[in-house]
Amino acid sequence: MTDPRELAARQPANFVLGAATAALQIEGGADLRGRCGWDEFAEQPGRIIDGSTPALTCDHFHRSEEDLELMSGAGLDGYRFSISWPRVQPEGSGRVSSEGLDFYDRLVDRLIERGIRPMATLYHWDTPIPLEQQGGWKVRSTAERFGEYAAIVGERLGDRVADWVSINEAATVVLNGYGLGVHSPGEEQLFRAGAVARNMVLGHGYAVQALRSVPVAGRIGVTNTHTPVSPATDSKKDKAMAGLLDFVHNRLFADPVLLGRSPEVPRGLPLPMRLMLKSVSRMSRKDLELVSQPLDFYGLNYYFPSLVAAGADPTGMSPDGESEAAKDLPFRLLDWPDLPQTDFGWPIAPDGLRQISQQMAERYGTRLPPVVITEGGASFNDAPSPDGSVNDDDRVAYLAAHIGVAADLANGAIPGFELEGYYVWTLLDNWEWAAGFSQRFGLVHVDFDTLERTPKSSYHWIGDVQRARRGKTEV
Ligand code: IFM
């Protein structure tokens, strides 16, 4: 099912097919912004698999015209980018860098000139260092500063950005950054990190409040990563642990935002753990009101389903690296016996997108606004062939299957679940956090020595899908 015409025929006319990126993963230009937690984290020995840093990455900051040309070449309907907080506010509060804002101002104008819908994410993990030093997301003041920063960006870009995402993947920041320590800031608090989630949810609330009061013209949403969770067996223990992962991954953030209430701690867990989860997830009524302001859309990132068994993994392996803390987790993630994997070792399961969408529809009902798949994609480390082309047929198959499910959802496959589009992760091979440059998710290959960009076959394939949709040319 990789025929572009067949896929094009399944997508509704208003379906948005785009690509997503994040500032720290592609921009470089580090001398022209403040430092963030990830700059320091990457400089600590052993944190990043290949010892690389986000200082240069794809140098998009100086090559944005070339990258815009690439977006047009693939016929993208939308482009999701993130705004670097330390580029706009080098200290995370107070002083604003007008040069920093100018970069995004131009980018938005160029996108609109090309007919590409701009979706701006305000926070994709680059916490300014002064705020990190004051406690990062462990303290409420970071959420308050985030609201101020949102107002600054909203004032400048609010007349042109079509879609705003407050925070990207709070679940990943909390689980990987504060729970397991495999991401910045490298803390290993396990479930106590739940308290960090509360501040991130508050940050979202302050940002929505700020954007609404500017007011910005575009739509406002939030993005989180979701995974359908299954127990490895029918045993009580496996089921309880699957409930635990579902709670911290899928509900801790979404329930307060969408339902205006703290999530219910799953049954079957030992009492001390239940009490701890209850205390870290509880929010006051006033805070719940702040964080559950109505949204125009919900951004869902989907990569893979999770299979959970009770009992720790003695190797401490998590999908994003090895963690001492993971050895103390009461559960482990298992490989799915029948599913193929990407080069990152992530299971490939397009049906998981249907499952998680079904669960979201059941859980949130009419409280769930229209959904956008704000990220989905796969790491395959295909290298250029001798003739210079990059043939990533594995990525084409991955995207065809996932975008196919998205098209069915957009056509109303699940009653009450309204899907508007799919943003491929990602436009360019980039700096994949703790995995450095070792995992390539891009539609466009980047040579990290020369920074040369080479569109892969998946890029040409997306272009064919888009041309077929617009009925422009033979494909
Ligand atoms: O690269 C990341 C992105 O920054 C957030 N979502 C998952 C992607 C792949 O790991």
Boltz pocket constraint, residues with backbone or C-beta under 6 A from the ligand:
constraints:
  - pocket:
      binder: B
      contacts: [[A, 22], [A, 25], [A, 169], [A, 301], [A, 375], [A, 425], [A, 431], [A, 432], [A, 441]]
      max_distance: 6.0
